[in-house]
């Protein structure tokens, strides 16, 4: 009872096309793909950052400057690159 057959899937697709319009669907799919690429690249960057950073003692003598990274929306897409300042811990111990 919980499975969708080909008829139900086609009916759902027709309803989606009627609701959103055929012109908006490619733009929506493109932005969804771009978001997925950003998420994938950020997850990969976090994994690489965790592998390369060894646990070390924090430097003595004060605050360290915030690290800055560049996030790219898609490989080769330099128009959407922007520097990002990592959040710092402002709580006092």
Secondary structure by P-SEA (a helix, b strand, c coil): cccccaaaaaaaaaaaaaaccccaaaaaaaaaaaaaaaaaaaaaaaaaaaaacccccccccccccbbbbbbbccccccccbbbbbcccccccc
